[in-house]
Amino acid sequence: MPFVPPVAKEIEALLKKRHTEAVLNDDQKIIEGVQNFVSHIQRRRSAHNLLQEAARTVHRVFPFQEIAIGIKSPEDGLYRYDTFVGYSREAEMEFKKAAYDINKFFSPHEFPGVRISKTMELTIAENQPSMEKEQACWNRPSILKVPRKSPDEFTEADYLDVYVFGEDNEMIAWIELSGPRDGKMPSSSTLKGLELFATVLSLALQSLPPKEKDIPAKR
């Protein structure tokens, strides 16, 4: 058995302690969350189960209380909400009534947003012409008209979309986030972490067995 110098044992103990440290900064928390998600995805044998695990992971790792994940239907090619965390039952039922084609989904007239990157877009309350008609989609409709106090404040009718692209640059799913725990716009770590998570989710969805997929098979 090879000799292990005392300093090596000290280094091992130090690094193991740091690796399992309870208090994590934002970047470490995101990395650990993505690692845990990857370790679970092989057990998820359908798109719905995979999206449920994804929603739970996002809720646990990122600072949002309300998560909705939608997916493209292989039957008619429309995009519908599938999985929710943090929404009232009434809001969930309202969301499930919606179905979008790709043109409507990205229409600046229907959903005018602030484009952050190729995969991220923020829709703000001030830009939503149909906000009052969609009150049932929000957990706290009574505060929809409360004025924004600063550009860094995330209000009730704001929501962040993270697009999940597959092959040929086709959107196969999306993650919709609102209700940040601190009431603030997302940090740099959160934005970059969500983009990483969307990439992992894309690979996971596309690697599902063909008969279990709820998305079009690879060409």
DACOR-V946203 format. One record per backbone hydrogen bond with DSSP energy under -1.0 kcal/mol. NH is the residue of the N-H (numbers start at 0). CO is the residue of the C=O. E is the energy in kcal/mol with one decimal. If there is no record, write none. Layout:
# DACOR-V946203
nh = {NH:NH}
co = {CO:CO}
e = {E:E}
This chain:
# DACOR-V946203
nh = {8:9:10:11:12:13:14:15:16:17:18:19:28:29:30:31:32:33:34:35:36:37:38:40:42:43:46:49:50:51:52:53:54:55:56:57:58:59:60:61:63:64:65:66:67:68:69:70:71:72:76:78:79:81:82:84:91:92:93:94:95:96:97:99:104:105:106:110:113:115:116:120:121:122:126:127:130:133:134:136:137:142:143:145:152:153:157:158:159:160:161:162:163:165:168:169:171:172:173:174:175:176:177:180:182:184:190:191:192:193:194:195:196:197:198:199:200:201:202:203:204:205:206:207:211}
co = {4:5:6:7:8:9:10:11:12:13:14:15:24:25:26:27:28:29:30:31:32:33:34:36:39:40:211:45:46:47:48:49:50:51:52:53:54:55:56:57:61:178:177:84:175:82:173:79:171:77:72:99:70:68:68:66:87:88:89:90:91:93:94:78:100:101:103:106:121:119:119:160:113:158:123:124:127:129:131:133:134:139:140:142:149:182:154:122:176:120:174:118:172:169:165:166:163:163:69:161:67:159:65:62:179:151:186:187:188:189:190:191:192:193:194:195:196:197:198:199:200:201:202:204:208}
e = {-1.4:-2.0:-2.5:-2.6:-2.5:-2.4:-2.8:-2.5:-2.0:-2.2:-2.5:-1.6:-2.5:-2.2:-2.4:-2.6:-2.3:-2.6:-2.4:-2.4:-2.1:-2.6:-2.0:-1.6:-1.7:-1.1:-1.0:-2.2:-2.7:-2.0:-2.0:-2.2:-2.6:-2.1:-2.1:-2.7:-2.4:-1.8:-2.7:-2.5:-1.3:-1.9:-2.0:-2.8:-2.5:-2.6:-2.3:-2.4:-2.2:-3.0:-1.6:-3.1:-2.2:-2.8:-2.1:-2.5:-2.4:-2.3:-1.8:-2.5:-2.3:-1.1:-1.8:-2.0:-2.4:-1.6:-1.3:-2.7:-3.7:-1.9:-1.7:-2.2:-2.7:-2.9:-1.7:-1.6:-1.2:-1.2:-1.0:-2.0:-1.8:-1.8:-1.5:-1.3:-1.8:-2.5:-1.4:-2.3:-2.9:-3.2:-2.8:-2.8:-2.7:-3.6:-1.0:-1.6:-2.7:-1.5:-2.0:-2.7:-3.5:-2.7:-2.1:-2.0:-1.2:-2.2:-2.4:-2.6:-2.4:-2.4:-1.7:-2.0:-2.5:-2.4:-1.7:-2.0:-2.7:-2.1:-2.0:-2.3:-2.7:-2.3:-1.1:-1.1:-2.0}
